[in-house]
Amino acid sequence: MAIRTLITMWPLFFGLSLIGLTVGVQGSLLGVRAELEGFDDTLIGLLMSCYYAGFLAGSLYAPRLIQTVGHIRTFGALSALASVTILVHASFVDPWTWAAMRLLTGFAFSAIYVVSESWLNQAATNENRGQILSLYTIILLSGICAGQFMLKLADPADFDLFILISVMVSLAAMPILMTVLPTPPREEFQRVTIAHLWRRAPMGVMGIVLAQWCSSVIFGMGAVYAFKLGMSVSEVANFMAAMMAGGMVIQWPLGRVSDLIDRRWVMGAACILAAGAAAMASRHSSASWELYLLAFLFGGFTLSLYSLVVALTNDHLRPAEIIPASGTIVMVSGLSSVTGPLTVAFLMQTLGLGSFFLLLAGVLLLMAIISIWRVLTIPALPSEYKTQSTLQAAPAPVGTVLHAEEEEPQ
């Protein structure tokens, strides 16, 4: 990637690194604080699900908003909204107020990602777009992982962390609002329907639903589970960071292997390994290096599934369909994510803490069975039709995805 390209895009990457930090610390902070305030488990699941509902709404409405008022005004307004909502959490400790704020926060971050990625797409070329996508994802995931350790900076029961998050969101907007990068034109694409996506890649659609459901549970209820287990705030941060770090480290080699063999075998194997780690983790009732290692493996194989299923889906699409299909993928992911935290919160309250990892293990085993069954019954796609996989972040907790343009298969 040209050094000049990196230099021109530094405001975006700097801003996105701060956004990643805020996304990482905010979800865990609210989960811990909700427990400290004695919120009902089902209410905690509801307010966590509201983030994903807001993110879904933002991904659908943000393009229209950008076309109306422009990229810069949209980014500035939504950054201000995200900065305000976190302060409202600390000022009005009420589950229904928090649910409304999580909805607005999800909407704000979704629109911020759309604006940022439009600029990245405009600055990228076909030759370096894959590298830019990987760097973009690494920055966001690194920020989310590092954000977990910010829980150690202050007591979650105090106002300090909420103020710090608000400040970081505001700082993230400053370099982007002052950037000299030209505002990209907003192109219209014909949306690919869910039905069309299903006809082309049913395994991709099923994989997106199941993988994103698991991701939403990790991001939405992981900190709540750890805190209920009796972990300290510092141990909760270590537990969550271990899962995020696993996602960063394991995602790339899995993607490379899936480029060489049938992706469905890789998905099935990853699901089995993740389910095994989850089942073993469910037997631990306190923080330990063994639990952190299992969390690393579980998070690594589970959070890597999204890249695999998106790559599998793109393999079955025409090049002209890849970009419009990304919006449909975000929509399917968002719909699945909304149900994750709420379902797990209800089952944890009904069946106990042990159901957290066991339920995730069951969903992962279901995905493994579907993947392997389709390998055995459906012929593999010819290698010349496979797109190259890249690091990708699940849209609900992080952002949408950029796709390099591919040559039409001959």
C-alpha positions, 0 to 999 in steps of 0.5 A: 500500500502506498505511503501517500495513501496511508498519510492521506487517510490518517484522520480516518484511521485515527478517528476509527481507532478511538471509535473502536476503543469506545465501542469496546469499553462501552458495551462491557461498561454498561453490562457491568454497571447494569449488574451493579445497579441490580437490573433484571437479566431480561432487561439487560438483554433487552437494552443490549439488543437495542444496540443491534436494532439501532445499528440495523436501522442506521445501516438502512437509513444512513445512505439516505441521510448522507445523500440529504445533508452530506458526509461531513454533516452526517458524521458530525451530527451522529458523533455528537449524538453518540457522545451525548447518549453515553452521558445520559446513561450515567445521568439517568440510571434507568433500564428503559432510558438506557434501552433508548440510548443504546438504540440511538448509540447503535444508529449513530455508530452505524452511520459513522461507519457508513461515512468512514467506509465511503471515504476509505472506498473513495481513497482506495484502488482495486489494487490496495482495497483488500489491504485497506480493508484488512487494516481497517478491520485490524484497527477496529478490532484492536480498539475493541480489544484494548477498550476492555482494559479501560474498565480498569481505569476507573470504577464502573459505578462512578461517572468517570468512564462515561465522561472519558467515552464521551470525550473520545467520541468527540475527539474521533470526529475532529480529524475527520471533520477537518480532513482534506480528503474529498467527499466521495460521491454516493452511488446508487446500487440495486439492493440484493434481496434476502430471497436472491441471496438465499437462492445463490448461497443458502449456506452463506445466509444460514452461516451469517444468521448463526455466526452473527447470533453468537457474536452478538451474545459475546459482545452483548452479554459476555461481560454480564456473564463474567461479572455474574460469575463473580469476576472482578472488573479487572478479570472481566476486562481480561476475559473479554479481551481474551475473546477479542484477541482470539478473533484478531489472531485466528481470523487471518490463518483460517481465511488463508486455509479457506482460500485453499480448500472448501470453505465449508470444511473450514467453517465446520472445523472452526465451529467444532473447535469453538463448541469444544472450547465453550463446553470446557469453559462452561465448567469453570466458575472463576477466573484463571489462566485456563479460562482465559485460554479457552476464551481466547480459543472460543472467541478466535474460532467463533468471531472468525466465522463471519469472515468465512461465511461472507467470503463463501457468500461472495464466492456465489455472487457475480462481481456486480452483486457483491457491493449491493449484497453487502447491505443485505448481509448487514440487514440479515446480521442485524436481524439475527443480532437483535435476538441474541442478547435477549434470548441468552439473558432469558435463558441465563435467568431461567436455567442458570449461568451454565447455559451461557456457554452451553447454548453457544456450543449448541448453536455452533454444533448446529452450524458445524452439522449444516456445513459438513452435511452440505459438503457431503451433499453439495459439490464444491464451487470450482476454485476459479470462482472463489474470491480471496478472503480478507479480514472482516469485522462483524457488522453489528458490533463493529462496522459494515464491510468493503469489498474489492472489485473482482474480475468476472469469471470466464 
